[in-house]
C-alpha cells in the first residue's frame, strides 16, 4: 500500500495520530505502514481434575433450574474447590 500526502483541504487529518493516518493511507512525515500484531486470545481457566469438575457440573445442573447462570457457576466453582479441585 502506498501512502499519499494529505491535501490542504483535509485539515482534520493533521490532528490524527500518525498510526491512524497511516492506516487510512495518508502519511505526514515519512515512515511506513505497520501491520497490527495479532495476539492469541487467552483461553479460560481449565480445571486440574476434569473428572471431579464434570461430576460437580452435573450436580449443579440438577440442583439449579437455570444453568448456566452466574449463581449456578459461582456454586460450581466454590463446590469444586471445596472438594479439592483447582484451576491452571
C-alpha positions in Angstrom: 0.0 0.0 0.0 1.5 3.4 -1.0 0.9 6.3 1.4 -0.2 9.6 -0.1 0.3 13.1 1.3 -2.8 14.8 2.8 -4.2 17.7 0.7 -4.6 21.2 2.2 -8.4 20.7 2.4 -8.0 17.8 4.8 -7.5 20.0 7.9 -8.7 17.4 10.5 -6.3 14.8 9.1 -3.3 16.6 10.6 -4.8 16.3 14.1 -4.9 12.5 13.9 -2.1 10.4 15.4 0.4 9.1 12.8 -0.6 5.5 13.2 -4.2 6.3 12.4 -3.2 8.4 9.4 -1.0 5.5 8.2 -3.9 3.1 8.4 -6.1 5.4 6.4 -3.4 5.6 3.7 -2.1 9.1 4.5 1.5 9.9 5.6 2.8 13.2 7.1 6.5 12.9 7.9 7.9 9.7 6.3 7.6 6.2 7.7 5.7 3.2 6.7 2.5 1.4 7.4 2.9 -1.0 10.3 0.9 -4.2 10.4 -1.1 -4.8 13.6 0.3 -7.6 15.7 -2.3 -10.2 16.4 -2.2 -11.8 19.9 -3.6 -15.2 20.6 -6.7 -15.0 22.7 -6.1 -16.3 26.2 -8.4 -19.3 26.9 -10.2 -19.5 30.2 -9.1 -21.4 33.2 -9.0 -25.1 32.9 -9.8 -27.5 35.8 -6.9 -29.6 37.1 -9.3 -32.5 37.8 -11.7 -32.8 34.9 -13.5 -35.9 36.3 -14.4 -34.1 39.6 -15.3 -31.0 37.6 -17.7 -33.0 35.4 -19.3 -34.5 38.5 -19.8 -31.2 40.2 -21.1 -29.7 37.0 -23.7 -32.4 36.6 -24.8 -31.9 40.2 -25.1 -28.1 39.5 -27.4 -28.9 36.5 -29.6 -31.0 38.7 -29.6 -28.5 41.6 -30.4 -25.3 39.7 -33.4 -24.7 37.4 -31.4 -22.3 35.2 -28.0 -23.5 34.2 -25.7 -21.8 33.2 -26.3 -18.8 35.4 -24.0 -16.6 37.5 -25.3 -18.1 40.7 -25.0 -21.7 39.5 -21.5 -21.1 38.2 -20.4 -19.5 41.5 -21.7 -22.5 43.3 -20.0 -24.8 40.9 -16.6 -23.2 41.4 -17.0 -23.0 45.2 -18.0 -26.6 45.5 -15.3 -27.8 43.0 -12.6 -26.0 45.0 -14.1 -27.2 48.3 -13.8 -30.8 47.1 -10.1 -30.4 46.3 -10.2 -29.2 42.7 -8.1 -26.3 41.2 -7.5 -24.4 38.1 -4.5 -24.0 35.8 
